[in-house]
Amino acid sequence: MPRSNKKFLLQTIVFCVLIGSILFFNGNTVVVKAGTEDAYKNLELLTEVLRQIEKNYVEPQNNQKLVQGAIKGMVQSLDPHSSFLSKDEHQDLLSETKGSFSGIGVEITVRDNVLTVVSPIEGTPAYKEGIQAGDKIIKIDGKVAADMSLPEAVKSIRGEKGTKVNLTIMREGAEKPLEFTVTRDVIPIKSVRSTLLNPKIAYVRVSNFQSKTTNDLSAELEKLQNGRKLEGLVLDLRNNPGGLLSQAIDVSDLFLESGVIVSTKGRESSQDMKATAHKKKTDRNYPIIVLVNGGSASAAEIVAGALQDNKRALILGTKTFGKGSVQTIIPLSDGSGLRLTTAMYYTPSGRSIQASGIEPDVEVKFIPPVEEDGKDKARMVREKDLKGHLPSGSGEELDADKRTEEKENDKRAKELLEKDNQIRQALQLLQTWHIFSHMKTGS
């Protein structure tokens, strides 16, 4: 068989596999039986375009690059969350849930065909530089972001520790694009931090859902209780971009004794799943207020929806992001991967979160505090405000040798309550919770 025919045969096989066609060989010819006549015509058109590129394009092209480009375009046309991942991109994605990685610490997605920030992760370079949930990235290092796929954009933003990336951002209310130069760093994996707002009401911040989040949260709750009987918990899921579905289920299960946590429905019955809560020995019957905002997405919305529908917690803040789809990472034979949307998830009451988000029971907008320089700082909780924060080396950390844990906690709680009106509102509600719970209603 001539070399050109071999290449054509290989390319035809690749694209037939991609669209689920069946191949039958008869000598040197290939007979394709597609699922439908339209599928066959599309395959024929695709191979025709490929041949024209090989024959007439002004410069020779790498065959693998052309095939991967076709795959990327096909998968990208499905939805903003499905993507083809090269070997390196596949490994980077796995590292997000299993270990640290270098970047700026921001979760991004495509919304209305625009690269959009879901949320910056607290304590990361993106967070410290002031990048916010809802920011629209229009350029990365001067290159137009609209021309990039989501994996390409992620790869462009990530990089070695100490290197810089320039982002041009459009922000609602801003008169012109904002320019940010962010220095990349190792992104901390610790996702749970906590403190006490008063001797009997705890505050726990979950910034994302990693492989150890449930274990870390359980350990923090044990430390906070430490022989005391908690009378309330503020669970902060604001600007939490999500993460592992399994961890969202397990975190919800920490606070539920029974009932559905979440269900998923996909095209294949194997994607249908219903997770339920289990009765536990640990007593966590205290009232809970969950804080959410527009940066709370995916796994964070699962937890908020599960606790809301099971009447286990009151949701306070603003409407969440609205990402209600499940992505499955499918390893491919050459080490690359396919990030494919395979199901939609639903809250216990059957609500779909996709595009609609979680509506809070009590809507309270965040009011940025005014610092000494008179500028509004659009921040909620700062890294240094929480127990277990990563040291900055600047000498700002509290001196543990000179101050007791009680004094440290008092200072952290005071700073949180002064700077964050939503935490302040949550604390006030929890402090009056027992009063309202014993009130009798009129008949």
Backbone torsions as a table, in degrees:
resi	resn	phi	psi	omega
1	MET	NA	129.8	178.1
2	PRO	-57.9	153.9	-176.8
3	ARG	-59.2	-41.5	-178.7
4	SER	-63.1	-37.3	178.4
5	ASN	-68.0	-36.5	177.8
6	LYS	-62.6	-43.2	179.4
7	LYS	-63.4	-43.0	179.7
8	PHE	-63.4	-40.7	178.6
9	LEU	-61.9	-44.1	179.6
10	LEU	-62.0	-45.0	-179.2
11	GLN	-64.6	-39.4	179.2
12	THR	-63.3	-42.2	178.5
13	ILE	-60.4	-46.1	-178.9
14	VAL	-57.0	-48.8	-174.7
15	PHE	-75.7	-27.4	174.0
16	CYS	-66.2	-41.5	177.1
17	VAL	-61.0	-39.9	-177.1
18	LEU	-62.6	-36.6	-177.2
19	ILE	-100.4	8.2	174.7
20	GLY	78.8	25.7	178.5
21	SER	-83.4	166.4	179.7
22	ILE	-112.9	135.2	-176.9
23	LEU	-106.1	137.3	171.3
24	PHE	-127.5	131.8	-176.4
25	PHE	-101.2	136.1	177.9
26	ASN	-138.7	90.2	-176.0
27	GLY	68.2	-125.5	-179.6
28	ASN	-94.8	5.5	-178.3
29	THR	-105.4	157.7	178.4
30	VAL	-119.2	121.6	177.3
31	VAL	-102.6	123.2	-176.3
32	VAL	-108.5	123.2	172.8
33	LYS	-108.4	103.1	-178.1
34	ALA	-88.7	166.7	-179.6
35	GLY	-64.1	-33.1	179.4
36	THR	-143.3	164.6	177.7
37	GLU	-63.9	-36.2	178.7
38	ASP	-63.5	-40.9	-179.9
39	ALA	-61.5	-39.9	179.3
40	TYR	-65.0	-44.0	-180.0
41	LYS	-62.4	-40.7	178.9
42	ASN	-65.2	-39.8	177.4
43	LEU	-63.4	-42.7	179.4
44	GLU	-61.7	-41.5	179.2
45	LEU	-66.3	-39.8	-178.8
46	LEU	-64.0	-45.7	179.3
47	THR	-67.8	-32.3	177.2
48	GLU	-64.0	-43.3	178.1
49	VAL	-63.8	-42.7	-179.9
50	LEU	-60.5	-42.7	179.4
51	ARG	-65.5	-39.4	179.6
52	GLN	-65.3	-38.8	177.7
53	ILE	-63.7	-45.7	-180.0
54	GLU	-62.9	-36.1	-174.9
55	LYS	-84.9	-40.0	-167.0
56	ASN	-118.1	-13.0	-178.3
57	TYR	-62.9	143.8	-169.6
58	VAL	-58.9	-28.8	179.2
59	GLU	-128.1	145.3	178.0
60	PRO	-60.0	143.0	-178.3
61	GLN	-117.7	147.8	176.1
62	ASN	-73.4	126.8	-176.0
63	ASN	-60.0	-42.5	-179.6
64	GLN	-64.5	-38.9	179.7
65	LYS	-63.3	-40.2	179.0
66	LEU	-64.8	-44.6	-179.4
67	VAL	-63.7	-45.8	179.5
68	GLN	-64.1	-35.7	177.2
69	GLY	-63.2	-40.4	177.8
70	ALA	-64.7	-41.5	178.8
71	ILE	-63.0	-47.0	-179.5
72	LYS	-58.7	-45.3	-180.0
73	GLY	-62.7	-40.3	-179.8
74	MET	-63.7	-48.5	-177.4
75	VAL	-68.9	-38.6	-179.0
76	GLN	-63.3	-26.0	-179.1
77	SER	-75.4	-9.9	-176.5
78	LEU	-73.7	-57.8	179.2
79	ASP	-167.4	167.2	-174.9
80	PRO	-64.0	-18.5	-172.4
81	HIS	-101.8	-8.6	176.8
82	SER	-92.2	140.2	-178.6
83	SER	-160.9	153.4	172.6
84	PHE	-91.2	133.4	-175.6
85	LEU	-115.3	126.7	173.3
86	SER	-66.2	175.0	179.5
87	LYS	-55.8	-47.6	-178.6
88	ASP	-65.5	-42.2	179.9
89	GLU	-65.1	-37.2	178.3
90	HIS	-62.9	-45.3	179.2
91	GLN	-66.2	-38.0	178.1
92	ASP	-61.7	-41.4	-179.8
93	LEU	-64.4	-41.5	178.2
94	LEU	-64.3	-34.9	-178.0
95	SER	-68.3	-24.7	-179.8
96	GLU	-62.8	-33.3	-176.3
97	THR	-100.0	-10.3	-175.9
98	LYS	-117.1	-19.4	-177.0
99	GLY	-162.6	-171.0	-178.2
100	SER	-85.3	161.5	175.9
101	PHE	-148.1	161.8	-178.4
102	SER	-98.4	137.8	179.6
103	GLY	176.3	-151.3	178.8
104	ILE	-112.9	-8.8	175.1
105	GLY	82.0	50.7	179.9
106	VAL	-136.5	135.9	175.5
107	GLU	-93.2	128.7	-178.6
108	ILE	-126.5	157.9	175.9
109	THR	-148.5	178.1	174.7
110	VAL	-106.9	121.3	-180.0
111	ARG	-130.0	125.6	-176.6
112	ASP	53.8	40.1	177.8
113	ASN	66.1	18.4	179.5
114	VAL	-125.1	136.2	176.6
115	LEU	-65.5	118.6	-170.4
116	THR	-127.4	140.6	176.9
117	VAL	-77.9	119.4	172.3
118	VAL	-73.5	-49.5	-179.7
119	SER	-172.0	142.5	166.9
120	PRO	-82.2	146.1	177.1
121	ILE	-85.3	129.8	-174.5
122	GLU	-58.9	144.0	178.1
123	GLY	83.5	-2.8	-177.3
124	THR	-96.0	167.4	179.8
125	PRO	-55.5	-41.1	-179.9
126	ALA	-62.0	-41.7	179.7
127	TYR	-64.3	-45.5	-177.0
128	LYS	-68.0	-30.3	-179.4
129	GLU	-81.0	-9.8	175.0
130	GLY	98.8	13.8	174.8
131	ILE	-70.2	138.0	-170.8
132	GLN	-123.7	158.6	173.6
133	ALA	-58.9	135.9	179.9
134	GLY	93.6	-12.4	176.8
135	ASP	-61.0	139.4	179.5
136	LYS	-105.3	119.7	-178.4
137	ILE	-86.6	116.9	-178.1
138	ILE	-105.1	-20.2	175.9
139	LYS	-144.7	143.9	173.6
140	ILE	-124.8	114.0	-175.6
141	ASP	51.7	42.0	176.3
142	GLY	83.0	-9.5	-180.0
143	LYS	-91.8	138.9	-177.2
144	VAL	-67.6	122.0	-176.0
145	ALA	-68.8	-25.5	-179.1
146	ALA	-63.9	-21.0	179.9
147	ASP	-86.3	-1.8	-175.8
148	MET	-105.8	147.4	168.6
149	SER	-77.2	168.3	-179.4
150	LEU	-61.5	-46.7	177.4
151	PRO	-61.1	-36.7	178.7
152	GLU	-64.6	-40.0	178.9
153	ALA	-65.4	-43.8	178.7
154	VAL	-60.4	-44.3	-179.3
155	LYS	-63.9	-36.9	179.9
156	SER	-69.5	-33.9	-178.6
157	ILE	-77.7	-35.3	178.6
158	ARG	-75.3	164.8	178.6
159	GLY	170.6	-177.1	-177.6
160	GLU	-67.7	147.6	176.9
161	LYS	-55.8	134.2	177.8
162	GLY	95.0	-17.4	176.9
163	THR	-82.9	164.3	-175.3
164	LYS	-116.9	151.8	173.6
165	VAL	-132.4	137.0	-180.0
166	ASN	-101.2	125.9	179.9
167	LEU	-118.5	132.4	172.6
168	THR	-104.9	123.1	-169.3
169	ILE	-126.8	137.6	169.7
170	MET	-100.3	130.4	-178.9
171	ARG	-126.2	137.4	179.8
172	GLU	-57.2	128.4	-179.7
173	GLY	94.4	-16.2	179.4
174	ALA	-82.9	139.7	-177.3
175	GLU	-75.3	-27.0	-179.0
176	LYS	-145.9	166.0	179.8
177	PRO	-59.0	146.5	179.1
178	LEU	-101.9	140.2	179.5
179	GLU	-107.4	130.0	178.4
180	PHE	-127.2	132.7	169.9
181	THR	-112.2	113.1	-172.7
182	VAL	-114.7	130.8	177.5
183	THR	-89.3	122.5	-177.9
184	ARG	-67.7	152.4	179.7
185	ASP	-151.9	171.6	173.8
186	VAL	-72.2	126.4	-176.0
187	ILE	-83.1	123.5	-178.4
188	PRO	-65.9	139.6	-178.4
189	ILE	-90.0	-21.5	-179.5
190	LYS	-57.7	120.8	-172.9
191	SER	-111.5	-5.6	-176.1
192	VAL	-125.2	128.2	176.3
193	ARG	-138.8	154.3	-172.8
194	SER	-151.1	166.3	171.7
195	THR	-162.8	175.9	174.7
196	LEU	-106.4	130.4	176.8
197	LEU	-79.6	-31.4	169.7
198	ASN	-153.8	177.3	-173.6
199	PRO	-56.0	-19.8	-175.0
200	LYS	-127.4	2.1	179.3
201	ILE	-123.0	122.2	-174.4
202	ALA	-99.7	157.4	176.0
203	TYR	-129.0	126.8	177.6
204	VAL	-129.1	129.2	178.1
205	ARG	-106.2	122.9	173.7
206	VAL	-111.9	111.4	-172.0
207	SER	-88.7	-23.6	173.9
208	ASN	-166.3	173.3	-175.8
209	PHE	-113.1	97.3	179.5
210	GLN	-103.8	-179.3	-173.4
211	SER	-63.5	-23.1	-177.5
212	LYS	-109.2	9.9	-173.2
213	THR	-59.6	-46.7	-177.7
214	THR	-63.0	-45.4	178.9
215	ASN	-62.4	-42.2	179.5
216	ASP	-65.9	-40.9	179.6
217	LEU	-65.2	-44.0	178.7
218	SER	-60.0	-41.8	179.7
219	ALA	-65.7	-41.0	179.1
220	GLU	-64.4	-40.3	179.1
221	LEU	-64.1	-38.5	177.7
222	GLU	-63.9	-42.1	178.8
223	LYS	-64.1	-40.5	-178.4
224	LEU	-66.6	-38.7	179.8
225	GLN	-69.2	-55.8	170.6
226	ASN	40.8	48.9	178.2
227	GLY	88.4	-13.9	179.2
228	ARG	-93.1	157.0	176.8
229	LYS	-98.7	107.7	-180.0
230	LEU	-67.9	142.3	178.5
231	GLU	-108.4	4.0	178.4
232	GLY	174.4	156.9	179.5
233	LEU	-138.0	132.9	170.0
234	VAL	-102.4	114.2	179.4
235	LEU	-102.7	110.6	-172.6
236	ASP	-95.3	110.3	177.8
237	LEU	-113.9	17.7	179.3
238	ARG	-67.4	143.4	-179.6
239	ASN	52.7	31.8	174.7
240	ASN	-98.5	109.3	-174.2
241	PRO	-76.9	-4.0	177.6
242	GLY	109.8	-143.9	-177.1
243	GLY	143.7	-131.7	-173.7
244	LEU	-78.6	128.2	177.9
245	LEU	-59.6	-41.3	-178.6
246	SER	-60.0	-36.1	180.0
247	GLN	-73.4	-34.6	175.4
248	ALA	-62.1	-40.5	178.3
249	ILE	-65.5	-46.1	-177.7
250	ASP	-67.5	-37.5	177.2
251	VAL	-64.6	-44.0	177.1
252	SER	-60.0	-39.6	-177.5
253	ASP	-65.7	-22.9	177.2
254	LEU	-61.1	-27.6	-172.9
255	PHE	-112.5	-1.0	-177.9
256	LEU	-116.1	144.7	178.2
257	GLU	-101.0	-23.0	-178.8
258	SER	-162.6	174.1	176.8
259	GLY	96.9	167.3	179.6
260	VAL	-76.5	140.8	175.7
261	ILE	-97.1	-51.4	179.7
262	VAL	-161.7	152.7	173.1
263	SER	-130.3	151.0	177.2
264	THR	-124.6	146.9	177.9
265	LYS	-134.2	127.1	-179.7
266	GLY	-126.9	-176.6	179.5
267	ARG	-69.0	-38.9	177.6
268	GLU	-96.3	143.2	-179.1
269	SER	-61.4	-25.1	179.4
270	SER	-65.7	-18.9	179.2
271	GLN	-89.2	-8.3	179.2
272	ASP	-79.8	132.1	-176.5
273	MET	-152.0	145.8	173.8
274	LYS	-133.4	116.6	179.7
275	ALA	-97.8	134.3	-179.6
276	THR	-123.3	157.4	-178.6
277	ALA	-81.9	160.3	-179.0
278	HIS	-124.7	145.3	177.3
279	LYS	-68.7	137.8	-174.9
280	LYS	-125.8	161.0	179.1
281	LYS	-80.4	-31.3	-177.2
282	THR	-72.7	131.2	-178.8
283	ASP	-87.6	111.6	175.0
284	ARG	-130.2	56.3	-175.1
285	ASN	-88.6	6.7	-180.0
286	TYR	-69.5	152.8	177.6
287	PRO	-66.2	149.2	-177.0
288	ILE	-128.3	137.6	169.3
289	ILE	-118.1	126.0	179.6
290	VAL	-102.9	126.3	178.2
291	LEU	-93.8	130.1	178.8
292	VAL	-136.9	162.5	173.2
293	ASN	-156.1	-169.4	-177.0
294	GLY	-65.6	-12.9	176.9
295	GLY	-94.4	0.1	176.7
296	SER	-84.8	119.6	-173.4
297	ALA	-140.9	159.5	169.5
298	SER	54.8	-113.6	-176.7
299	ALA	-58.1	-35.6	178.1
300	ALA	-64.3	-36.1	178.8
301	GLU	-72.1	-31.8	176.1
302	ILE	-62.5	-46.2	179.8
303	VAL	-63.8	-47.2	-179.4
304	ALA	-61.3	-44.1	-179.5
305	GLY	-66.3	-38.9	-179.9
306	ALA	-64.9	-45.5	-179.0
307	LEU	-71.9	-32.0	178.7
308	GLN	-70.7	-49.7	-176.3
309	ASP	-68.5	-29.3	177.6
310	ASN	-87.0	9.5	178.4
311	LYS	56.4	32.9	-178.5
312	ARG	-96.4	-22.2	-178.4
313	ALA	-146.7	156.4	173.5
314	LEU	-98.4	132.8	-178.4
315	ILE	-98.0	125.5	-176.0
316	LEU	-126.9	140.0	177.4
317	GLY	135.2	-134.6	179.0
318	THR	-127.6	166.9	-174.7
319	LYS	-57.9	141.6	-176.6
320	THR	-79.3	177.3	-171.4
321	PHE	-65.5	-43.2	178.8
322	GLY	94.1	47.9	174.9
323	LYS	-109.9	100.9	-174.2
324	GLY	-113.9	30.1	179.7
325	SER	-114.5	154.2	-178.6
326	VAL	-107.6	129.2	177.3
327	GLN	-106.9	133.8	176.1
328	THR	-107.6	131.5	177.1
329	ILE	-90.9	114.3	-177.2
330	ILE	-107.3	112.1	177.7
331	PRO	-67.1	139.3	177.4
332	LEU	-107.3	164.8	-168.0
333	SER	-62.7	-27.4	-176.5
334	ASP	-96.3	10.6	-179.7
335	GLY	96.7	-11.5	175.2
336	SER	-78.1	-178.4	-177.3
337	GLY	-146.9	162.2	177.7
338	LEU	-122.2	116.7	175.6
339	ARG	-95.4	103.2	-168.3
340	LEU	-121.0	131.5	174.5
341	THR	-71.9	116.8	-173.6
342	THR	-116.4	-11.4	-177.5
343	ALA	-161.8	165.0	171.6
344	MET	-112.8	146.7	178.2
345	TYR	-110.9	154.0	-173.1
346	TYR	-132.3	145.1	177.7
347	THR	-72.7	168.8	-177.9
348	PRO	-53.8	-31.2	-179.2
349	SER	-84.7	-0.2	178.5
350	GLY	94.3	9.2	179.0
351	ARG	-74.9	136.9	170.3
352	SER	-90.2	131.4	-178.4
353	ILE	-87.7	-18.3	-174.2
354	GLN	-54.2	120.7	177.1
355	ALA	71.7	-22.6	-177.2
356	SER	-97.1	-30.0	178.3
357	GLY	74.7	-176.0	177.4
358	ILE	-102.1	125.1	176.4
359	GLU	-84.7	128.6	179.5
360	PRO	-69.6	151.0	174.3
361	ASP	-69.7	-36.8	177.3
362	VAL	-124.8	113.7	-179.1
363	GLU	-85.2	119.4	177.8
364	VAL	-136.6	115.2	178.7
365	LYS	-79.2	146.4	178.8
366	PHE	-76.1	132.0	178.1
367	ILE	-109.8	109.6	-178.4
368	PRO	-60.1	136.0	177.6
369	PRO	-71.3	154.3	177.4
370	VAL	-98.0	119.7	-179.4
371	GLU	-82.7	-179.7	-176.4
372	GLU	-62.1	-28.1	-179.8
373	ASP	-80.9	1.3	176.9
374	GLY	84.4	0.0	-178.2
375	LYS	-95.4	142.5	174.9
376	ASP	-72.5	131.7	176.5
377	LYS	-107.4	106.6	-176.2
378	ALA	-76.1	67.5	-178.0
379	ARG	-129.3	151.2	173.6
380	MET	-105.8	-88.7	-180.0
381	VAL	-100.2	134.0	176.4
382	ARG	-96.4	154.3	-178.6
383	GLU	-54.2	-43.5	-174.9
384	LYS	-71.9	-11.8	-178.8
385	ASP	-76.7	-14.1	-169.2
386	LEU	-113.6	148.3	176.7
387	LYS	-62.8	134.9	177.7
388	GLY	85.7	14.1	179.8
389	HIS	-69.8	156.9	178.7
390	LEU	-76.2	130.6	-177.4
391	PRO	-66.5	144.1	-178.8
392	SER	-92.3	-16.3	-177.8
393	GLY	79.2	8.1	-176.0
394	SER	-94.0	-4.9	-178.7
395	GLY	85.3	5.2	-179.1
396	GLU	-81.2	-16.9	-177.1
397	GLU	-64.1	149.9	177.1
398	LEU	-68.2	139.4	-178.6
399	ASP	-81.0	104.3	-175.1
400	ALA	-65.5	-23.7	-179.1
401	ASP	-75.5	-22.8	-174.8
402	LYS	-105.8	-19.6	-176.6
403	ARG	-121.9	146.8	179.3
404	THR	-80.1	161.4	179.0
405	GLU	-61.7	-33.2	-179.9
406	GLU	-64.3	-43.5	-179.8
407	LYS	-67.6	-37.7	177.4
408	GLU	-61.4	-45.7	-178.6
409	ASN	-63.9	-41.4	179.1
410	ASP	-59.6	-40.7	-179.4
411	LYS	-68.4	-43.1	178.8
412	ARG	-61.3	-45.1	-179.0
413	ALA	-63.0	-41.7	-180.0
414	LYS	-62.4	-43.3	179.8
415	GLU	-64.9	-42.7	179.0
416	LEU	-59.9	-47.6	-175.9
417	LEU	-69.6	-32.1	178.1
418	GLU	-71.4	-37.0	-172.9
419	LYS	-90.8	-19.7	-167.9
420	ASP	-127.1	104.4	-176.9
421	ASN	-68.1	-27.8	-179.8
422	GLN	-72.1	-40.3	175.0
423	ILE	-65.1	-39.6	179.1
424	ARG	-60.7	-44.2	179.5
425	GLN	-65.0	-40.9	179.5
426	ALA	-62.6	-43.2	179.0
427	LEU	-61.8	-43.6	179.6
428	GLN	-60.5	-40.6	179.0
429	LEU	-66.0	-42.0	179.8
430	LEU	-67.3	-34.8	179.7
431	GLN	-66.7	-26.5	179.9
432	THR	-102.5	0.4	-175.4
433	TRP	-57.5	-49.1	-176.4
434	HIS	-65.5	-27.4	178.4
435	ILE	-68.1	-49.0	-178.0
436	PHE	-69.3	-32.5	-177.8
437	SER	-66.7	-21.4	-179.6
438	HIS	-100.3	-0.4	178.6
439	MET	-74.7	143.8	176.6
440	LYS	-95.0	138.8	178.1
441	THR	-92.5	153.7	179.8
442	GLY	-70.6	149.2	-179.1
443	SER	-91.8	NA	NA
